[in-house]
Amino acid sequence: MTEAIELTETKELAKSRATAEAKTAADTAGPIEAAESTQAAGQTVTPVLLVLGDSLSAAYGLPLDQGWVNLLQARIDERALPYRVVNAAISGDTIAGGLSRLPALLADHQPEIVLIELGANDGLRGFPPSKIEDDLVTLVEQAQAADAQVVLIGLRLPPNYGPAYTKRFQRLFANAAERTGVALVPRLLAGVADDLALMQADGLHPTAEAQPMILETVWPLLAPLLISTD
C-alpha cells in the first residue's frame, strides 16, 4: 500500500515537472519561434525602400533633411504609403563599395525596393565603362536575388572628360538596365546639372533648391512600384 502511494506521488511529481518545463520552453522561445508567433498574431513590419548611393543621395553639403531622399520619405508619408526609406548613401562611394555593403544591408533591412544610385565616382576616376556596367549588373542582381524590386538611376559626367568617354558612360546605365530588366531613371540631375544656379560651388553637387526637382525626376519610375507592392 505504501509503495502504491509513493508510486502515485512520483507520477504526479513527474507530471508537474513536465508541465513546468513545457511552460519554461514556451517562455524562452528562440527568434524563429518568436517571429512565427508575431506573424500568427497578425502584426506587420513596415516594408523598406533602400537607397544605395553616393553623395548625390547623401545630401552632400546640405542639412540631411533637405536632401531628395528625405523629401521622398515625406512624400511617401503624405500619400499614406506604408514604406520606410533607409538611406544607405555614402559620399564618395563607388560601385565596389556598394557591392561590399549591399549583402549586409539586404540581410538587415530585407527591402522590397532598392534604388541604386552609384557609378559617378567610378566615372570620375576614369574606370572603363564596360567594367562599370558589369559591376552595376552584379549589384542589381544581388538585390534581385533577395527578391527586391530595383530602380537603377542613370548619371552623367562633366564634359571635360571628353565626348567619347562621356557618351560611353552615359550609355552604360541603359545597358545595365536592359540586361537586368529593371526600371531606369535616365538622368538623376536632368534639368539641374546644366543650371549653375542649381549647383553648389564645386559644380558637381546640387543645391537645396534642386532637391525637389531631383525627387520629381525619380518619382515617376518609383511610384508604380510603391503602389504595386502596397
C-alpha positions as a printed NumPy array, in Angstrom:
array([[  0.   ,   0.   ,   0.   ],
       [  2.813,   2.343,   0.885],
       [  4.617,   1.569,  -2.376],
       [  1.395,   2.286,  -4.337],
       [  1.015,   5.675,  -2.637],
       [  4.671,   6.54 ,  -3.285],
       [  4.357,   5.497,  -6.96 ],
       [  1.268,   7.671,  -7.389],
       [  3.062,  10.644,  -5.823],
       [  6.054,  10.104,  -8.122],
       [  3.832,  10.135, -11.197],
       [  2.17 ,  13.352, -10.024],
       [  5.566,  14.988,  -9.444],
       [  6.741,  13.916, -12.89 ],
       [  3.605,  15.331, -14.478],
       [  4.035,  18.599, -12.601],
       [  7.7  ,  18.823, -13.615],
       [  6.869,  18.185, -17.279],
       [  4.242,  20.924, -17.205],
       [  6.713,  23.381, -15.691],
       [  9.384,  22.501, -18.252],
       [  6.943,  22.968, -21.107],
       [  5.998,  26.403, -19.784],
       [  9.653,  27.367, -19.452],
       [ 10.345,  26.285, -23.026],
       [  7.433,  28.366, -24.269],
       [  8.601,  31.393, -22.319],
       [ 12.122,  31.159, -23.747],
       [ 11.275,  30.512, -27.394],
       [ 14.015,  31.418, -29.824],
       [ 13.889,  34.086, -32.533],
       [ 12.342,  31.83 , -35.163],
       [  9.524,  30.77 , -32.869],
       [  9.044,  34.358, -31.747],
       [  8.865,  35.543, -35.347],
       [  6.298,  32.883, -36.175],
       [  4.288,  33.919, -33.13 ],
       [  4.374,  37.561, -34.236],
       [  3.207,  36.648, -37.724],
       [  0.477,  34.485, -36.283],
       [ -0.71 ,  37.4  , -34.189],
       [ -1.214,  39.394, -37.384],
       [  1.446,  42.008, -36.702],
       [  3.147,  43.51 , -39.768],
       [  6.511,  45.099, -40.417],
       [  6.721,  48.286, -42.484],
       [  8.353,  47.432, -45.829],
       [ 11.673,  49.097, -46.582],
       [ 12.785,  51.129, -49.571],
       [ 16.587,  51.086, -49.584],
       [ 18.608,  53.824, -51.282],
       [ 22.151,  52.717, -52.129],
       [ 24.055,  55.718, -53.372],
       [ 26.822,  58.27 , -53.1  ],
       [ 26.994,  61.99 , -52.271],
       [ 24.164,  62.828, -54.685],
       [ 21.798,  60.888, -52.422],
       [ 23.578,  61.707, -49.156],
       [ 22.681,  65.425, -49.311],
       [ 26.323,  66.422, -49.642],
       [ 26.921,  69.991, -48.434],
       [ 23.351,  70.297, -47.148],
       [ 21.403,  69.561, -43.98 ],
       [ 20.334,  65.94 , -44.335],
       [ 16.638,  66.771, -44.07 ],
       [ 16.863,  68.897, -47.237],
       [ 18.111,  66.051, -49.419],
       [ 15.892,  64.442, -52.028],
       [ 15.864,  61.118, -50.168],
       [ 14.355,  62.768, -47.094],
       [ 11.863,  64.54 , -49.34 ],
       [ 10.988,  61.118, -50.753],
       [ 10.125,  59.835, -47.286],
       [  7.99 ,  62.927, -46.699],
       [  6.046,  62.307, -49.913],
       [  5.544,  58.652, -49.061],
       [  4.155,  59.683, -45.68 ],
       [  1.908,  62.355, -47.214],
       [  0.382,  59.769, -49.531],
       [ -0.037,  57.243, -46.725],
       [  2.104,  54.656, -48.489],
       [  3.413,  52.096, -45.994],
       [  7.131,  52.373, -46.663],
       [ 10.151,  53.303, -44.601],
       [ 13.091,  54.761, -46.512],
       [ 16.553,  53.641, -45.429],
       [ 19.198,  55.982, -46.818],
       [ 22.409,  53.983, -47.215],
       [ 24.123,  56.588, -49.386],
       [ 27.737,  57.431, -48.529],
       [ 29.614,  60.358, -50.04 ],
       [ 32.457,  59.204, -52.252],
       [ 31.167,  55.655, -52.584],
       [ 31.818,  53.601, -55.701],
       [ 30.103,  50.542, -57.108],
       [ 32.762,  48.397, -55.446],
       [ 31.783,  49.942, -52.13 ],
       [ 28.145,  49.222, -52.869],
       [ 28.945,  45.611, -53.687],
       [ 30.714,  45.188, -50.358],
       [ 27.94 ,  46.863, -48.348],
       [ 24.816,  45.552, -50.036],
       [ 24.733,  41.973, -48.651],
       [ 24.615,  43.208, -45.054],
       [ 22.051,  45.885, -45.928],
       [ 19.827,  43.283, -47.585],
       [ 20.131,  40.973, -44.589],
       [ 19.473,  43.727, -42.048],
       [ 16.592,  45.518, -43.775],
       [ 15.102,  42.97 , -46.218],
       [ 13.977,  45.77 , -48.559],
       [ 11.145,  45.348, -51.005],
       [ 12.563,  48.062, -53.265],
       [ 16.176,  49.11 , -53.863],
       [ 17.175,  52.346, -55.588],
       [ 20.728,  52.156, -56.911],
       [ 22.463,  55.495, -57.495],
       [ 26.119,  54.638, -57.958],
       [ 28.73 ,  54.957, -60.671],
       [ 29.513,  58.682, -60.737],
       [ 32.682,  58.285, -58.691],
       [ 33.737,  55.336, -60.844],
       [ 33.399,  57.571, -63.896],
       [ 35.207,  60.48 , -62.271],
       [ 38.11 ,  58.106, -61.646],
       [ 38.152,  57.09 , -65.289],
       [ 37.225,  53.439, -64.794],
       [ 36.417,  51.553, -68.031],
       [ 32.696,  51.933, -68.842],
       [ 32.432,  48.211, -69.597],
       [ 33.725,  47.434, -66.096],
       [ 31.317,  49.929, -64.512],
       [ 28.428,  48.373, -66.44 ],
       [ 29.31 ,  44.822, -65.431],
       [ 29.657,  45.831, -61.783],
       [ 26.286,  47.586, -61.873],
       [ 24.705,  44.443, -63.311],
       [ 26.199,  42.418, -60.457],
       [ 24.876,  44.947, -57.947],
       [ 21.37 ,  44.812, -59.408],
       [ 21.431,  41.022, -59.471],
       [ 22.408,  40.918, -55.793],
       [ 19.299,  42.918, -54.939],
       [ 17.111,  40.83 , -57.241],
       [ 18.386,  37.631, -55.632],
       [ 16.988,  38.98 , -52.358],
       [ 13.559,  39.398, -54.029],
       [ 13.817,  43.186, -54.138],
       [ 12.497,  45.265, -56.999],
       [ 15.178,  47.58 , -58.342],
       [ 15.258,  51.045, -59.853],
       [ 18.578,  51.987, -61.447],
       [ 19.463,  55.674, -61.592],
       [ 21.461,  56.996, -64.528],
       [ 24.158,  59.627, -64.152],
       [ 26.23 ,  61.912, -66.372],
       [ 29.799,  63.17 , -66.225],
       [ 31.118,  66.704, -66.724],
       [ 32.021,  67.394, -70.376],
       [ 35.719,  67.798, -69.597],
       [ 36.09 ,  64.007, -69.636],
       [ 35.822,  64.082, -73.411],
       [ 32.92 ,  63.183, -75.724],
       [ 33.926,  59.578, -76.355],
       [ 34.208,  58.611, -72.689],
       [ 31.154,  60.583, -71.543],
       [ 28.958,  59.015, -74.245],
       [ 30.068,  55.51 , -73.314],
       [ 29.494,  56.329, -69.651],
       [ 26.018,  57.654, -70.361],
       [ 25.011,  54.519, -72.295],
       [ 26.189,  52.034, -69.68 ],
       [ 23.235,  52.69 , -67.364],
       [ 20.693,  51.898, -70.084],
       [ 22.701,  48.81 , -70.994],
       [ 22.756,  47.595, -67.379],
       [ 19.017,  48.213, -67.   ],
       [ 18.294,  46.295, -70.204],
       [ 20.482,  43.368, -69.161],
       [ 18.706,  43.048, -65.807],
       [ 15.18 ,  44.098, -66.779],
       [ 14.884,  46.871, -64.201],
       [ 13.376,  50.345, -64.356],
       [ 15.781,  53.155, -65.234],
       [ 15.795,  56.821, -64.303],
       [ 17.782,  58.041, -67.329],
       [ 19.414,  61.053, -65.673],
       [ 19.204,  61.93 , -61.98 ],
       [ 20.205,  65.572, -62.458],
       [ 18.057,  66.265, -65.522],
       [ 17.213,  69.974, -65.574],
       [ 19.638,  70.579, -62.713],
       [ 23.237,  69.96 , -63.768],
       [ 23.009,  72.371, -66.706],
       [ 21.849,  75.253, -64.493],
       [ 24.738,  76.69 , -62.495],
       [ 22.28 ,  78.354, -60.127],
       [ 21.143,  74.891, -59.01 ],
       [ 24.642,  73.551, -58.412],
       [ 26.968,  74.115, -55.487],
       [ 30.288,  75.897, -55.976],
       [ 32.069,  72.64 , -56.861],
       [ 29.85 ,  72.213, -59.92 ],
       [ 29.18 ,  68.578, -59.027],
       [ 26.596,  68.631, -56.246],
       [ 23.1  ,  70.13 , -56.422],
       [ 21.839,  72.829, -54.077],
       [ 18.928,  72.583, -51.667],
       [ 16.716,  74.289, -54.258],
       [ 17.432,  71.465, -56.7  ],
       [ 16.423,  68.635, -54.369],
       [ 12.647,  68.791, -55.063],
       [ 13.433,  68.688, -58.788],
       [ 15.503,  65.553, -58.292],
       [ 12.613,  63.926, -56.456],
       [ 10.298,  64.765, -59.354],
       [ 12.757,  63.061, -61.713],
       [ 12.84 ,  59.857, -59.664],
       [  9.184,  59.689, -58.629],
       [  7.535,  58.618, -61.939],
       [  9.694,  55.476, -62.105],
       [  9.359,  54.696, -58.412],
       [  5.671,  55.387, -57.781],
       [  4.333,  52.346, -59.706],
       [  6.46 ,  50.041, -57.559],
       [  5.267,  51.652, -54.34 ],
       [  1.667,  51.204, -55.387],
       [  2.008,  47.69 , -56.839],
       [  3.732,  46.347, -53.706],
       [  1.346,  48.118, -51.332]])
